[in-house]
Amino acid sequence: MELDVKLEHDGDTCVISLAGEVDVYTSPSFKERLVKAIDDGCMRIVVDLEAVDFIDSSGLGVLVSGLRRVKEQDGSIRLVCTREPIMKVFRITGLDRVFPVFASVAEARELDD
């Protein structure tokens, strides 16, 4: 399966939009984009999961390692997700308590940490 990763950079805020499946085969491209965004100065990152059909532990690992990396620089990662199958994965793993989850990119962008 394919994963489409799009990055929108606006000052210190970046929106990474994912579409497809985030799994052991596709998560390296997601990690590469996320690390590059942080290295390029994105401190407020919004990851849009609305078009994600599936996420496994490797995808969750990318999010967690990205969160550690950005928090070292007082940054944040927020998720956009209303899809129940994806939210179920976050609830089962407890990551819904680690990452703030919003219903839209606009909502995730407007709130301050």
C-alpha atoms as a printed R data frame, in Angstrom:
    type eleno elety resid chain resno       x      y      z
1   ATOM     1    CA   MET     A     1   0.000  0.000  0.000
2   ATOM     2    CA   GLU     A     2   1.033  3.562 -0.545
3   ATOM     3    CA   LEU     A     3   1.360  6.497  1.817
4   ATOM     4    CA   ASP     A     4   1.052 10.048  0.556
5   ATOM     5    CA   VAL     A     5   2.845 12.559  2.799
6   ATOM     6    CA   LYS     A     6   2.275 16.283  2.245
7   ATOM     7    CA   LEU     A     7   3.952 19.055  4.228
8   ATOM     8    CA   GLU     A     8   2.678 22.616  4.572
9   ATOM     9    CA   HIS     A     9   5.151 24.929  6.331
10  ATOM    10    CA   ASP     A    10   3.937 28.238  7.805
11  ATOM    11    CA   GLY     A    11   6.453 29.899 10.107
12  ATOM    12    CA   ASP     A    12   7.086 27.625 13.096
13  ATOM    13    CA   THR     A    13   3.913 25.636 12.341
14  ATOM    14    CA   CYS     A    14   3.823 22.678  9.961
15  ATOM    15    CA   VAL     A    15   0.895 20.566  8.870
16  ATOM    16    CA   ILE     A    16   1.789 17.050  7.768
17  ATOM    17    CA   SER     A    17  -1.106 15.404  5.946
18  ATOM    18    CA   LEU     A    18  -1.052 11.646  5.552
19  ATOM    19    CA   ALA     A    19  -3.193  9.566  3.194
20  ATOM    20    CA   GLY     A    20  -3.164  5.794  2.910
21  ATOM    21    CA   GLU     A    21  -1.645  3.250  5.280
22  ATOM    22    CA   VAL     A    22   1.027  4.011  7.867
23  ATOM    23    CA   ASP     A    23   2.792  0.704  8.419
24  ATOM    24    CA   VAL     A    24   6.234 -0.873  8.598
25  ATOM    25    CA   TYR     A    25   6.738 -0.297  4.865
26  ATOM    26    CA   THR     A    26   5.524  3.301  4.634
27  ATOM    27    CA   SER     A    27   6.433  4.772  8.032
28  ATOM    28    CA   PRO     A    28  10.074  5.530  7.030
29  ATOM    29    CA   SER     A    29   8.865  8.160  4.538
30  ATOM    30    CA   PHE     A    30   6.650  9.676  7.242
31  ATOM    31    CA   LYS     A    31   9.557  9.683  9.707
32  ATOM    32    CA   GLU     A    32  11.844 11.329  7.147
33  ATOM    33    CA   ARG     A    33   9.355 14.168  6.570
34  ATOM    34    CA   LEU     A    34   8.641 14.622 10.291
35  ATOM    35    CA   VAL     A    35  12.337 14.761 11.238
36  ATOM    36    CA   LYS     A    36  13.069 17.182  8.392
37  ATOM    37    CA   ALA     A    37  10.194 19.443  9.471
38  ATOM    38    CA   ILE     A    38  11.540 19.570 13.038
39  ATOM    39    CA   ASP     A    39  15.114 20.134 11.837
40  ATOM    40    CA   ASP     A    40  13.823 22.955  9.599
41  ATOM    41    CA   GLY     A    41  12.336 24.762 12.612
42  ATOM    42    CA   CYS     A    42   8.775 23.480 12.879
43  ATOM    43    CA   MET     A    43   7.965 23.588 16.571
44  ATOM    44    CA   ARG     A    44   4.172 23.308 16.287
45  ATOM    45    CA   ILE     A    45   3.337 20.274 14.212
46  ATOM    46    CA   VAL     A    46  -0.147 19.184 13.213
47  ATOM    47    CA   VAL     A    47  -0.414 15.656 11.812
48  ATOM    48    CA   ASP     A    48  -3.602 15.229  9.800
49  ATOM    49    CA   LEU     A    49  -4.728 11.590  9.915
50  ATOM    50    CA   GLU     A    50  -8.153 12.105  8.312
51  ATOM    51    CA   ALA     A    51  -7.192 10.213  5.150
52  ATOM    52    CA   VAL     A    52  -5.337  7.398  6.940
53  ATOM    53    CA   ASP     A    53  -6.937  3.984  6.508
54  ATOM    54    CA   PHE     A    54  -4.614  2.046  8.804
55  ATOM    55    CA   ILE     A    55  -1.819  2.729 11.305
56  ATOM    56    CA   ASP     A    56   0.345  0.136 13.023
57  ATOM    57    CA   SER     A    57   2.939  0.225 15.808
58  ATOM    58    CA   SER     A    58   5.657  1.492 13.473
59  ATOM    59    CA   GLY     A    59   3.522  4.521 12.604
60  ATOM    60    CA   LEU     A    60   2.793  5.125 16.276
61  ATOM    61    CA   GLY     A    61   6.520  4.834 16.953
62  ATOM    62    CA   VAL     A    62   7.243  7.584 14.427
63  ATOM    63    CA   LEU     A    63   4.765  9.869 16.207
64  ATOM    64    CA   VAL     A    64   6.213  9.122 19.653
65  ATOM    65    CA   SER     A    65   9.831  9.603 18.553
66  ATOM    66    CA   GLY     A    66   8.847 12.820 16.756
67  ATOM    67    CA   LEU     A    67   7.131 14.051 19.912
68  ATOM    68    CA   ARG     A    68  10.266 13.385 21.971
69  ATOM    69    CA   ARG     A    69  12.391 15.203 19.420
70  ATOM    70    CA   VAL     A    70  10.165 18.288 19.175
71  ATOM    71    CA   LYS     A    71   9.610 18.496 22.961
72  ATOM    72    CA   GLU     A    72  13.379 18.839 23.415
73  ATOM    73    CA   GLN     A    73  12.888 22.213 21.720
74  ATOM    74    CA   ASP     A    74   9.651 23.064 23.598
75  ATOM    75    CA   GLY     A    75   7.517 22.149 20.606
76  ATOM    76    CA   SER     A    76   4.334 20.106 20.226
77  ATOM    77    CA   ILE     A    77   2.602 17.605 17.996
78  ATOM    78    CA   ARG     A    78  -1.179 17.675 17.627
79  ATOM    79    CA   LEU     A    79  -3.255 15.165 15.745
80  ATOM    80    CA   VAL     A    80  -6.326 15.632 13.588
81  ATOM    81    CA   CYS     A    81  -8.472 12.521 13.549
82  ATOM    82    CA   THR     A    82 -12.189 11.787 13.608
83  ATOM    83    CA   ARG     A    83 -11.951  8.293 12.094
84  ATOM    84    CA   GLU     A    84 -13.085  5.739 14.662
85  ATOM    85    CA   PRO     A    85 -10.832  2.830 13.561
86  ATOM    86    CA   ILE     A    86  -7.747  5.050 13.884
87  ATOM    87    CA   MET     A    87  -8.895  6.612 17.164
88  ATOM    88    CA   LYS     A    88  -9.460  3.111 18.555
89  ATOM    89    CA   VAL     A    89  -5.750  2.355 18.066
90  ATOM    90    CA   PHE     A    90  -4.837  5.526 19.976
91  ATOM    91    CA   ARG     A    91  -7.252  4.679 22.808
92  ATOM    92    CA   ILE     A    92  -6.034  1.071 23.113
93  ATOM    93    CA   THR     A    93  -2.412  2.182 23.314
94  ATOM    94    CA   GLY     A    94  -3.146  5.125 25.618
95  ATOM    95    CA   LEU     A    95  -1.671  7.556 23.106
96  ATOM    96    CA   ASP     A    96  -4.935  9.510 23.053
97  ATOM    97    CA   ARG     A    97  -3.726 10.843 26.426
98  ATOM    98    CA   VAL     A    98  -0.282 11.702 25.048
99  ATOM    99    CA   PHE     A    99  -1.296 13.537 21.881
100 ATOM   100    CA   PRO     A   100  -3.984 16.233 21.799
101 ATOM   101    CA   VAL     A   101  -6.542 15.178 19.172
102 ATOM   102    CA   PHE     A   102  -8.666 17.658 17.232
103 ATOM   103    CA   ALA     A   103 -11.518 17.386 14.739
104 ATOM   104    CA   SER     A   104  -9.974 19.706 12.122
105 ATOM   105    CA   VAL     A   105  -6.649 21.216 11.089
106 ATOM   106    CA   ALA     A   106  -8.079 24.699 11.706
107 ATOM   107    CA   GLU     A   107  -9.008 23.771 15.267
108 ATOM   108    CA   ALA     A   108  -5.585 22.223 15.934
109 ATOM   109    CA   ARG     A   109  -3.790 25.274 14.539
110 ATOM   110    CA   GLU     A   110  -5.741 27.946 16.402
111 ATOM   111    CA   LEU     A   111  -5.196 26.716 19.954
112 ATOM   112    CA   ASP     A   112  -2.066 27.736 21.805
113 ATOM   113    CA   ASP     A   113  -0.097 25.258 23.890
